[in-house]
């Protein structure tokens, strides 16, 4: 008797691009995306260390059961008119979270653990990510929409990431660039070019790319396709 399903590992980047193009959509009965920022940070940390995040389950379209589709939250308008090749039955929260933070390139609407709605950018603290004294989750930073980390009720700025130059200075890498880091790296190198820390910073980023960023590009997710 022929199997009604198949399991294959798929590149995470390709799956996220399929979400963007509308090739991979959701059945309309799936609940809305609700993950909070702490769970998103944990998910990013897992991928950055090549830890498993669990398998996905999809249903190929055009079979006996055909659900009304809808794109993942945040996908462009063009995805709504694209005919989906498969529907995501299990894994919506993980895929939508990763799509929002790593591919979409826009601020992420999420919630705090106390259920307060917020908008966040996500960064990786390069030094902490490479320091074994820190847990990887500590290196994943959720930043307010204005890209300012403050204290004392906003009266004192601790970290300013409002410009790319400030990102380079603070050694804070945007998660939105984890699949396409070449331009960021080029500009990072140019920023430090005239500094006496130039060689140190170049070596630091090479190590960061090797130990963290390349984990994203090589990451595969097992997919159970029905």
C-alpha positions as a Markdown table, in Angstrom:
| # | Residue | x | y | z |
|---|---|---|---|---|
| 1 | Unk | 0.0 | 0.0 | 0.0 |
| 2 | Unk | 1.5 | 3.4 | -1.0 |
| 3 | Unk | 2.3 | 5.8 | 1.8 |
| 4 | Unk | 0.0 | 8.9 | 2.1 |
| 5 | Unk | 2.8 | 11.1 | 3.3 |
| 6 | Unk | 6.5 | 11.8 | 2.8 |
| 7 | Unk | 9.1 | 13.4 | 5.0 |
| 8 | Unk | 11.9 | 15.6 | 3.6 |
| 9 | Unk | 14.2 | 18.2 | 5.1 |
| 10 | Unk | 13.7 | 21.6 | 3.5 |
| 11 | Unk | 16.0 | 24.6 | 3.7 |
| 12 | Unk | 14.5 | 27.1 | 6.2 |
| 13 | Unk | 15.3 | 30.0 | 3.8 |
| 14 | Unk | 13.4 | 28.4 | 1.0 |
| 15 | Unk | 10.3 | 27.7 | 3.2 |
| 16 | Unk | 10.3 | 31.3 | 4.3 |
| 17 | Unk | 10.6 | 32.5 | 0.7 |
| 18 | Unk | 7.6 | 30.2 | -0.2 |
| 19 | Unk | 5.6 | 32.0 | 2.6 |
| 20 | Unk | 6.5 | 35.3 | 1.0 |
| 21 | Unk | 5.5 | 34.2 | -2.5 |
| 22 | Unk | 2.3 | 32.5 | -1.4 |
| 23 | Unk | 3.4 | 29.1 | -2.4 |
| 24 | Unk | 3.1 | 28.0 | 1.3 |
| 25 | Unk | -0.1 | 29.3 | 2.9 |
| 26 | Unk | -2.4 | 28.4 | 5.8 |
| 27 | Unk | -5.8 | 26.8 | 5.8 |
| 28 | Unk | -8.3 | 29.5 | 6.7 |
| 29 | Unk | -9.3 | 27.7 | 9.9 |
| 30 | Unk | -5.9 | 28.2 | 11.5 |
| 31 | Unk | -5.9 | 30.7 | 14.4 |
| 32 | Unk | -4.1 | 34.0 | 14.1 |
| 33 | Unk | -0.4 | 34.4 | 15.0 |
| 34 | Unk | 0.0 | 35.0 | 18.7 |
| 35 | Unk | 3.6 | 34.3 | 19.8 |
| 36 | Unk | 5.1 | 36.7 | 22.4 |
| 37 | Unk | 8.5 | 38.2 | 22.1 |
| 38 | Unk | 10.2 | 35.9 | 24.5 |
| 39 | Unk | 9.2 | 32.8 | 22.6 |
| 40 | Unk | 10.4 | 34.5 | 19.4 |
| 41 | Unk | 13.8 | 35.2 | 20.9 |
| 42 | Unk | 14.0 | 31.6 | 22.0 |
| 43 | Unk | 13.2 | 30.4 | 18.5 |
| 44 | Unk | 15.8 | 32.7 | 17.0 |
| 45 | Unk | 18.4 | 31.4 | 19.5 |
| 46 | Unk | 17.6 | 27.8 | 18.6 |
| 47 | Unk | 18.1 | 28.3 | 14.9 |
| 48 | Unk | 21.3 | 30.3 | 15.5 |
| 49 | Unk | 22.7 | 27.2 | 17.3 |
| 50 | Unk | 21.3 | 24.7 | 14.8 |
| 51 | Unk | 19.1 | 23.2 | 17.5 |
| 52 | Unk | 15.9 | 21.5 | 16.3 |
| 53 | Unk | 12.7 | 23.5 | 16.3 |
| 54 | Unk | 10.4 | 20.6 | 15.5 |
| 55 | Unk | 8.9 | 19.2 | 12.3 |
| 56 | Unk | 6.3 | 20.9 | 10.1 |
| 57 | Unk | 3.2 | 19.2 | 8.7 |
| 58 | Unk | 1.8 | 20.3 | 5.3 |
| 59 | Unk | -1.0 | 19.3 | 3.0 |
| 60 | Unk | -0.4 | 19.4 | -0.7 |
| 61 | Unk | -3.2 | 21.3 | -2.5 |
| 62 | Unk | -5.5 | 19.9 | -5.1 |
| 63 | Unk | -6.4 | 16.7 | -3.3 |
| 64 | Unk | -9.7 | 15.3 | -2.1 |
| 65 | Unk | -9.8 | 17.8 | 0.8 |
| 66 | Unk | -9.3 | 21.3 | -0.3 |
| 67 | Unk | -9.3 | 24.1 | 2.4 |
| 68 | Unk | -9.7 | 27.8 | 1.7 |
| 69 | Unk | -6.1 | 29.2 | 2.0 |
| 70 | Unk | -4.7 | 32.4 | 3.4 |
| 71 | Unk | -1.1 | 33.7 | 3.4 |
| 72 | Unk | 1.0 | 33.8 | 6.6 |
| 73 | Unk | 0.6 | 37.0 | 8.5 |
| 74 | Unk | 2.6 | 39.8 | 7.1 |
| 75 | Unk | 3.0 | 38.4 | 3.6 |
| 76 | Unk | 2.6 | 40.9 | 0.7 |
| 77 | Unk | -0.6 | 41.5 | -1.1 |
| 78 | Unk | 0.7 | 39.5 | -4.1 |
| 79 | Unk | 0.7 | 36.3 | -1.9 |
| 80 | Unk | -3.0 | 36.5 | -1.6 |
| 81 | Unk | -3.6 | 36.0 | -5.3 |
| 82 | Unk | -0.9 | 33.3 | -5.6 |
| 83 | Unk | -2.2 | 29.7 | -5.8 |
| 84 | Unk | -0.7 | 27.8 | -2.9 |
| 85 | Unk | 1.3 | 24.6 | -3.6 |
| 86 | Unk | 0.8 | 23.4 | 0.0 |
| 87 | Unk | -0.9 | 24.4 | 3.2 |
| 88 | Unk | 0.8 | 24.5 | 6.6 |
| 89 | Unk | -1.2 | 22.3 | 9.0 |
| 90 | Unk | 1.3 | 22.3 | 11.9 |
| 91 | Unk | 4.0 | 24.9 | 12.5 |
| 92 | Unk | 2.2 | 28.1 | 11.8 |
| 93 | Unk | 3.5 | 29.9 | 14.9 |
| 94 | Unk | 7.2 | 29.0 | 14.2 |
| 95 | Unk | 7.1 | 29.7 | 10.5 |
| 96 | Unk | 5.2 | 33.0 | 10.9 |
| 97 | Unk | 7.6 | 34.1 | 13.7 |
| 98 | Unk | 10.7 | 33.4 | 11.6 |
| 99 | Unk | 9.2 | 34.9 | 8.5 |
| 100 | Unk | 8.3 | 38.1 | 10.3 |
| 101 | Unk | 11.7 | 38.5 | 12.0 |
| 102 | Unk | 14.1 | 37.2 | 9.3 |
| 103 | Unk | 12.7 | 37.8 | 5.9 |
| 104 | Unk | 9.9 | 40.4 | 5.9 |
| 105 | Unk | 12.2 | 43.4 | 6.7 |
| 106 | Unk | 9.6 | 45.3 | 8.7 |
| 107 | Unk | 8.9 | 45.8 | 12.4 |
| 108 | Unk | 7.3 | 42.9 | 14.1 |
| 109 | Unk | 3.9 | 43.2 | 15.9 |
| 110 | Unk | 4.0 | 40.9 | 18.8 |
| 111 | Unk | 3.0 | 40.8 | 22.5 |
| 112 | Unk | 4.9 | 40.9 | 25.8 |
| 113 | Unk | 4.6 | 38.0 | 28.3 |
| 114 | Unk | 2.0 | 40.2 | 30.0 |
| 115 | Unk | -0.1 | 40.3 | 26.8 |
| 116 | Unk | 0.6 | 43.9 | 25.9 |
| 117 | Unk | 0.8 | 44.5 | 22.2 |
| 118 | Unk | 4.1 | 46.0 | 21.1 |
| 119 | Unk | 6.2 | 46.5 | 17.9 |
| 120 | Unk | 9.8 | 45.1 | 18.0 |
| 121 | Unk | 12.9 | 44.8 | 15.9 |
| 122 | Unk | 15.1 | 41.8 | 16.8 |
| 123 | Unk | 18.9 | 41.9 | 17.0 |
| 124 | Unk | 21.8 | 39.6 | 17.8 |
| 125 | Unk | 24.4 | 41.0 | 20.2 |
| 126 | Unk | 27.6 | 39.9 | 18.4 |
| 127 | Unk | 29.8 | 39.8 | 21.4 |
| 128 | Unk | 27.4 | 38.0 | 23.7 |
| 129 | Unk | 26.6 | 35.5 | 20.9 |
| 130 | Unk | 30.3 | 34.5 | 20.8 |
| 131 | Unk | 30.9 | 34.6 | 24.6 |
| 132 | Unk | 30.3 | 31.2 | 26.2 |
| 133 | Unk | 29.6 | 33.0 | 29.5 |
| 134 | Unk | 26.2 | 34.0 | 28.1 |
| 135 | Unk | 23.3 | 31.8 | 27.1 |
| 136 | Unk | 22.4 | 32.3 | 23.5 |
| 137 | Unk | 18.9 | 33.7 | 24.4 |
| 138 | Unk | 20.7 | 36.5 | 26.3 |
| 139 | Unk | 22.3 | 37.6 | 22.9 |
| 140 | Unk | 18.9 | 37.9 | 21.2 |
| 141 | Unk | 17.6 | 41.4 | 21.9 |
| 142 | Unk | 14.1 | 42.8 | 21.2 |
| 143 | Unk | 14.2 | 46.5 | 20.5 |
| 144 | Unk | 11.3 | 49.0 | 20.5 |
| 145 | Unk | 10.0 | 50.3 | 17.1 |
| 146 | Unk | 12.0 | 53.5 | 17.5 |
| 147 | Unk | 15.2 | 51.4 | 17.9 |
| 148 | Unk | 16.0 | 52.9 | 21.3 |
| 149 | Unk | 16.7 | 50.9 | 24.4 |
| 150 | Unk | 16.0 | 53.1 | 27.4 |
| 151 | Unk | 15.6 | 53.0 | 31.1 |
| 152 | Unk | 14.1 | 55.3 | 33.7 |
| 153 | Unk | 10.8 | 55.5 | 31.8 |
| 154 | Unk | 12.5 | 56.5 | 28.6 |
| 155 | Unk | 14.5 | 59.4 | 30.1 |
| 156 | Unk | 17.9 | 57.7 | 29.6 |
| 157 | Unk | 19.0 | 56.0 | 26.4 |
| 158 | Unk | 21.2 | 52.9 | 26.9 |
| 159 | Unk | 21.5 | 51.8 | 23.2 |
| 160 | Unk | 20.7 | 53.8 | 20.1 |
| 161 | Unk | 20.2 | 51.7 | 16.9 |
| 162 | Unk | 18.4 | 54.3 | 14.8 |
| 163 | Unk | 21.2 | 54.3 | 12.2 |
| 164 | Unk | 23.2 | 51.5 | 10.5 |
| 165 | Unk | 26.3 | 53.2 | 11.8 |
| 166 | Unk | 25.1 | 52.8 | 15.3 |
| 167 | Unk | 24.4 | 49.1 | 14.7 |
| 168 | Unk | 28.1 | 48.7 | 13.6 |
| 169 | Unk | 29.3 | 50.7 | 16.6 |
| 170 | Unk | 27.2 | 48.7 | 19.1 |
| 171 | Unk | 28.0 | 45.4 | 17.4 |
| 172 | Unk | 24.3 | 44.6 | 17.1 |
| 173 | Unk | 23.3 | 42.6 | 14.0 |
| 174 | Unk | 19.7 | 42.8 | 12.7 |
| 175 | Unk | 18.0 | 39.5 | 12.5 |
| 176 | Unk | 16.3 | 40.8 | 9.3 |
| 177 | Unk | 19.6 | 40.3 | 7.6 |
| 178 | Unk | 20.5 | 36.8 | 8.6 |
| 179 | Unk | 19.9 | 35.4 | 5.1 |
| 180 | Unk | 21.6 | 38.3 | 3.3 |
| 181 | Unk | 24.4 | 39.7 | 5.3 |
| 182 | Unk | 26.9 | 40.7 | 2.5 |
| 183 | Unk | 25.9 | 44.4 | 2.4 |
| 184 | Unk | 25.8 | 44.7 | 6.2 |
| 185 | Unk | 29.2 | 43.1 | 6.4 |
| 186 | Unk | 30.7 | 45.4 | 3.7 |
| 187 | Unk | 29.4 | 48.5 | 5.5 |
| 188 | Unk | 30.5 | 47.2 | 8.9 |
| 189 | Unk | 34.0 | 46.7 | 7.5 |
| 190 | Unk | 34.0 | 50.2 | 6.0 |
| 191 | Unk | 32.8 | 51.7 | 9.3 |
| 192 | Unk | 35.8 | 50.2 | 11.2 |
| 193 | Unk | 38.3 | 50.6 | 8.3 |
| 194 | Unk | 40.1 | 53.6 | 9.8 |
| 195 | Unk | 39.9 | 52.4 | 13.4 |
| 196 | Unk | 42.8 | 50.8 | 15.2 |
| 197 | Unk | 40.3 | 48.1 | 16.0 |
| 198 | Unk | 39.9 | 47.3 | 12.3 |
| 199 | Unk | 41.6 | 43.9 | 12.4 |
| 200 | Unk | 39.9 | 42.9 | 15.7 |
| 201 | Unk | 36.5 | 43.8 | 14.3 |
| 202 | Unk | 37.1 | 42.0 | 11.0 |
| 203 | Unk | 38.1 | 38.9 | 12.9 |
| 204 | Unk | 35.1 | 39.2 | 15.2 |
| 205 | Unk | 32.6 | 39.3 | 12.3 |
| 206 | Unk | 34.3 | 36.4 | 10.5 |
| 207 | Unk | 33.8 | 34.3 | 13.6 |
| 208 | Unk | 30.3 | 35.6 | 14.1 |
| 209 | Unk | 29.4 | 34.7 | 10.5 |
| 210 | Unk | 31.0 | 31.2 | 10.8 |
| 211 | Unk | 29.5 | 30.3 | 14.2 |
| 212 | Unk | 26.1 | 32.1 | 14.0 |
| 213 | Unk | 25.0 | 33.4 | 10.6 |
| 214 | Unk | 25.9 | 30.4 | 8.6 |
| 215 | Unk | 23.6 | 28.3 | 10.9 |
| 216 | Unk | 20.7 | 30.2 | 9.4 |
| 217 | Unk | 21.6 | 29.6 | 5.8 |
| 218 | Unk | 22.3 | 25.9 | 6.3 |
| 219 | Unk | 19.3 | 25.2 | 8.6 |
| 220 | Unk | 16.9 | 22.5 | 7.4 |
| 221 | Unk | 13.4 | 21.8 | 8.8 |
| 222 | Unk | 11.8 | 18.3 | 8.5 |
| 223 | Unk | 8.5 | 18.6 | 6.7 |
| 224 | Unk | 5.8 | 15.9 | 6.8 |
| 225 | Unk | 3.9 | 16.4 | 3.6 |
| 226 | Unk | 0.5 | 14.8 | 3.2 |
